[in-house]
Amino acid sequence: MLKRGKKSITGKTIGPHGSQIKRIKPQSTRKIIRRYHFLLQRKQLLLRWLNFQDTSTLERDDNEIMELVTLKSPEFIKGWKIRGDSLKSRDLKIEEQLVKLPQSGKQNDPSQLCFYLGYIMKELKDESGINLYQEASRMGQDANRGGDSSKILIRWIKENEYDLTDSTALEIGSLSRYNVISTCGIFNSVTRIDLNNYNDEDGIIQQDFMERPIPKTDNNRFDLISCSLVLNFVPTPIERGSMCLRFSEFLRRDRPSYLFIVLPLPCINNSRYMTLDYFTEMFASLGYKRIKYHEAKKVCYFLFLFNEDDKSNESFKNYSRKHKLKDGPSMNNFSITLP
Ligand SMILES: C[S@@+](CC[C@H](N)C(=O)[O-])C[C@H]1O[C@@H](n2cnc3c(N)ncnc32)[C@H](O)[C@@H]1O
């Protein structure tokens, strides 16, 4: 019998559960994921510097942004086209300039910034770019590399004997129907959604959580939402806040319901604008009580119990802008602001 990740008789590498997927080495996995997040961050920085980051812009999609930036400067198109369709070699000079952007950026003339934006948006848009990113994320979840994060969620549920009889779960940012949340047999059904499903993995609905229709009755709400490494993927603090606010629309109110969140550890322990206490208190204002927390080497896991009656409109206003909580040269700026 073939084991996961072993070579088949034809020499092709077999991925989880027999699917044929390209294997990516752990170092490359990390590089791809890091670069993707780096490009997302630089895109936001450029949009801000080019004054496209007002609240109305948040509603705009990439096509609209492209039209607006092109009107500002045709350099955007030059940046977009510079690499043509050659996906192998990156433009190292531009990549270097992008790294130094925070130091040099504001002095650059706007058309140069538009050029960089064109380059970045093409890189991000490229289907094979996102495909590779998702594949890298999926490889990161491989059992040989520690497994997917729902493993710890299910351990907590079993250890604490949470009653989830006849229950349903929603997995946001799902990359595989074989994650432990789906295979553990605890849930009657697991709805899996992701913005992209380029690998056409069966059983994952291609859907933006922010566009998912809001259920009107508890029968259509979920007992548990799992949101692993998704909030950090959402580009701006206010969009992250909107996502946090929206979770409760999908959680049952007639019996205990749960929210499981996983974040890269530096979002919580090395940000100027976020700490463990701040995150916990922000969620408390939204009606969530933290019942479990675990820090691993690189990520941290939260399990919250939701209670609609604990929502406090007054206190959640405290989180509508970012507060500098700490400072230091090597800290990041991860933050969440509630709309
Ligand atoms: C880093 S991957 C994490 C995947 C997996 N959950 C894990 O823990 O490794 C982030 C995923 O979140 C998805 N995502 C981001 N925003 C989303 C949204 N608004 N709705 C649905 N999926 C979203 C992305 O498409 C991406 O596949």
PDBQT file of the ligand as one rigid body, heavy atoms in Angstrom, charges set to zero:
ROOT
HETATM    1  C1  LIG A 401      -2.264  30.540   4.994  1.00  0.00    +0.000 C 
HETATM    2  S1  LIG A 401      -3.654  29.800   4.275  1.00  0.00    +0.000 S 
HETATM    3  C2  LIG A 401      -4.103  28.853   5.671  1.00  0.00    +0.000 C 
HETATM    4  C3  LIG A 401      -4.661  27.562   5.309  1.00  0.00    +0.000 C 
HETATM    5  C4  LIG A 401      -5.005  26.586   6.413  1.00  0.00    +0.000 C 
HETATM    6  N1  LIG A 401      -6.245  26.953   7.070  1.00  0.00    +0.000 N 
HETATM    7  C5  LIG A 401      -3.884  26.416   7.418  1.00  0.00    +0.000 C 
HETATM    8  O1  LIG A 401      -4.152  26.521   8.615  1.00  0.00    +0.000 OA
HETATM    9  O2  LIG A 401      -2.749  26.166   7.012  1.00  0.00    +0.000 OA
HETATM   10  C6  LIG A 401      -4.862  31.087   4.303  1.00  0.00    +0.000 C 
HETATM   11  C7  LIG A 401      -6.077  30.748   3.485  1.00  0.00    +0.000 C 
HETATM   12  O3  LIG A 401      -7.145  31.606   3.851  1.00  0.00    +0.000 OA
HETATM   13  C8  LIG A 401      -7.921  31.861   2.715  1.00  0.00    +0.000 C 
HETATM   14  N2  LIG A 401      -8.726  33.075   2.936  1.00  0.00    +0.000 N 
HETATM   15  C9  LIG A 401      -8.272  34.314   3.206  1.00  0.00    +0.000 A 
HETATM   16  N3  LIG A 401      -9.309  35.166   3.312  1.00  0.00    +0.000 NA
HETATM   17  C10 LIG A 401     -10.444  34.435   3.128  1.00  0.00    +0.000 A 
HETATM   18  C11 LIG A 401     -11.831  34.762   3.078  1.00  0.00    +0.000 A 
HETATM   19  N4  LIG A 401     -12.247  36.014   3.248  1.00  0.00    +0.000 N 
HETATM   20  N5  LIG A 401     -12.708  33.774   2.853  1.00  0.00    +0.000 NA
HETATM   21  C12 LIG A 401     -12.294  32.491   2.640  1.00  0.00    +0.000 A 
HETATM   22  N6  LIG A 401     -10.984  32.132   2.659  1.00  0.00    +0.000 NA
HETATM   23  C13 LIG A 401     -10.073  33.087   2.895  1.00  0.00    +0.000 A 
HETATM   24  C14 LIG A 401      -6.881  32.011   1.614  1.00  0.00    +0.000 C 
HETATM   25  O4  LIG A 401      -7.422  31.801   0.334  1.00  0.00    +0.000 OA
HETATM   26  C15 LIG A 401      -5.832  30.961   1.980  1.00  0.00    +0.000 C 
HETATM   27  O5  LIG A 401      -6.020  29.755   1.296  1.00  0.00    +0.000 OA
ENDROOT
TORSDOF 0
